[in-house]
Amino acid sequence: MITRAIGAGSLARDLGNWQDTADRRPAYRALADGIRLLVHDGRVPLGVALPSERELAAALALSRTTITSAYTALREAGYLRSRQGARSTVALPSGRTAAPARAGGPGPARAPETVDLSYASMPAPAAEIESAYAAALRSVPAYLDSHGMEPIGVAPLREVIARRYRERGLPTDADQIMVTSGAQHALRLLLGVLTDAGDRVIVDHPTYPNALEAIRRHGARPVVVPVRPEGGADAGWDLEGLRSAARQTAARMAFLIPDFHSPTGLCMGAQGRAELVRIAQETRMTLVVDETMVDLWLDTPPPPAVASYGADRSVVTVGSTGKSLWGGLRVGWIRADRSLITRLVGARSAVDLGTPVMEQLAAAHLLGDVEDLLERRRGQLRRRRAAMLGALGEHLPDWKYTVGPGGMSLWVRMPTPVSTALAATAPNHGVVLAAGPRFGVEGAFERFLRLPYAREVDEVRRAVASVASAYDALARGRDLAEPHLVV
C-alpha cells in the first residue's frame, strides 16, 4: 500500500517560528512540540509519513541528529507509528483519539434556556415557506395523472436551477440538472457512481462532518488536505498539497467546499478556482464542488462558479435549499454533464425513485424570485455574526479566529486542546456544542471549535457566555497548560 508523505517544504512552512520561544528547550524538543501541535491542529494529517531526516534537516538548516532526536521523541510519545520495512506515519497517542459524535444532526429537544450550537442552520422564513407550499398545492394537479415519480426532477424546478446558473455566468441547460433530496443525498449518489469501495476521496480538512460520514459508509477513504483560515482566500487552500495528494493517492474524486467553506467561512478566489480545475484535469480526478453556502455571502459575493473555469466533465456541482432557505425543505441538486446525469438517473433506482413532487414545486416557487429573501437572510446573519464577535471579544478574548466573508460559523482556535471535553461539559452551562474532531479525521482539531451564528442575536450572546463559563469550569477542574513532551 502506498503511504502518502508530506513534503519537507510544506512542513517547514507550517512550523513557522517554531524556535521563537522564551523557554530553554533543546532544539529537538522544540521541533517535536511544534510537529505535535500541527498534528493536533489538523495541519499534519494522521496517517501521512513525515519527510526523511535528511530532507527536513536541509529544509530547516539543522543537523540530522536534531531531526533524529525529534522524531524519536515523537515516536516515544505516540505521535509516530513505525512499521517494519515502512516509513513511520503520523498518529495520535492511544487514549488521545476522540471519537467524534454522530453527525446526523441536532439531538433531542432540550430545556428552552439551552442554546443548541451543534448545528448551523437558520429557522425557516415562515411566510415565504407557507406561500411556496400553497403555490405548490395549486400546481400539483398537473402531475396527479402521472405516477408521480421523477428520478431526474420536475421540469419547472430544473429550469429554474439552470437559469440561476446562467445568471451567474455558467451556461447550463435543464438536462444538466438532477434534483435530489438534499445535498447529502446528492453526495451519496455521486459516490456510488464515481467511486468504488477502497477508492481515495480528497477532502478539505476540516470539512462538513456528514460528508466524511458518507465517504466512510460508502467504503471510500478520505484523504485530507488542510485548509488554513489565516491564509485568506487562495492561500487558505493548500493547492500544491492537493495536487500532490491527488498524484500520490490516485484519488478518483475530490469533495471540496470553496464557497464560504464549512466550518471556516473562507471563499476561494478566482485564481485558486482556475488552478483547482487544472489540477482535476491533470490528475483525471472528478471535482465535486459543494455550493450549499454560495448564497450566504456576507461581505462580498463569490467569484464565478468553479465549473466556469473548466470542462463539464471535470467539475460536478452540488447545491441545496437547506442552508440558504430552510433545512426542512429537503431539495438539492446536481449540475453535471449530460452523460453523468444519465448514469446518476440509472443508479438512483437502487436508492429511491425521486424527490417528492410537492417539495420540488415549493422549491421552484421559492427559487424563481428569491433575491430579496436571500438579502434579508444575509442581513440577519451579518447582525448575528457581529453579536458573536462582540461576545467573543468580551468573554474569550484570547481565542483566535479568522472571519470568513460568508457562511454561518466561526472556526475558533482555543489556547488548549480540550474541544471534546468542552463539548461534554457545555450542556451543563446552557449550550450544546459540536467538538472540533467532528470536522476532521481520527481525532484531529482538539484545539478548535465551530461556533455557528445562525441563532437570534440574544441567543448568540448567551451561547458565547455559556461557552466561556464551561471553559472556565474545565480550567478549574483540570490543568489546561499545554503539556510538553517528556523525553
C-alpha positions, 0 to 999 in steps of 0.5 A: 500500500502506498503511504502518502508523505508530506513534503519537507517544504510544506512542513517547514512552512507550517512550523513557522517560528517554531524556535521563537520561544522564551523557554530553554528547550533543546532544539529537538524538543522544540521541533517535536512540540511544534510537529505535535501541535500541527498534528493536533491542529489538523495541519499534519494529517494522521496517517501521512509519513513525515519527510526523511531526516535528511530532507527536513534537516536541509529544509530547516538548516539543522543537523540530522541528529536534531531531526533524529532526536525529534522524531524519536521523541515523537515516536516515544510519545505516540505521535509516530507509528513505525512499521517494519520495512515502512516509513513511520506515519503520523498518529495520535497517542492511544487514549488521545483519539476522540471519537467524534459524535454522530453527525446526523444532526441536532439531538433531542429537544432540550430545556428552552434556556439551552442554546443548541450550537451543534448545528448551523442552520437558520429557522425557516422564513415562515411566510415565504415557506407557507406561500411556496407550499400553497403555490405548490398545492395549486400546481400539483394537479398537473402531475396527479395523472402521472405516477408521480415519480421523477428520478431526474426532477420536475421540469419547472424546478430544473429550469429554474436551477439552470437559469440561476446558473446562467445568471451567474455566468455558467451556461447550463441547460435543464438536462444538466440538472438532477434534483435530489433530496438534499445535498447529502443525498446528492453526495451519496449518489455521486459516490456510488457512481464515481467511486468504488469501495477502497477508492481515495476521496480528497477532502478539505480538512476540516470539512462538513462532518456528514460528508466524511460520514458518507465517504466512510459508509460508502467504503471510500477513504478520505484523504485530507488536505488542510485548509488554513483560515489565516491564509485568506482566500487562495492561500487558505487552500493548500493547492500544491498539497492537493495536487500532490495528494491527488498524484500520490493517492490516485484519488478518483474524486475530490469533495471540496467546499470553496464557497464560504467553506464549512466550518471556516467561512473562507471563499476561494478566489478566482485564481485558486478556482482556475488552478483547482480545475487544472489540477482535476484535469491533470490528475483525471480526478472528478471535482465535486464542488459543494455550493450549499453556502454560495448564497450566504455571502456576507461581505462580498459575493463569490467569484464565478462558479468553479465549473466556469473555469473548466470542462463539464466533465471535470467539475460536478456541482452540488447545491441545496435549499437547506442552508440558504432557505430552510433545512426542512425543505429537503431539495438539492441538486446536481449540475453535471454533464449530460452523460453523468446525469444519465448514469446518476438517473440509472443508479438512483433506482437502487436508492429511491425513485425521486424527490417528492413532487410537492417539495420540488414545486415549493422549491421552484416557487421559492427559487424563481424570485428569491433575491430579496429573501436571500438579502434579508437572510444575509442581513440577519446573519451579518447582525448575528455574526457581529453579536458573536464577535462582540461576545467573543471579544468580551468573554474569550478574548484570547481565542483566535479566529479568522472571519470568513466573508460568508457562511454561518460559523466561526472556526475558533482556535482555543489556547488548549486542546480540550474541544471534546471535553468542552463539548461534554461539559457545555450542556451543563452551562446552557449550550450544546456544542459540536467538538472540533474532531467532528470536522476532521479525521481520527481525532484531529482539531482538539484545539478548535471549535465551530461556533455557528451564528445562525441563532437570534442575536440574544441567543448568540450572546448567551451561547458565547457566555455559556461557552466561556463559563464551561471553559472556565469550569474545565480550567478549574477542574483540570490543568489546561497548560499545554503539556510538553513532551517528556523525553 
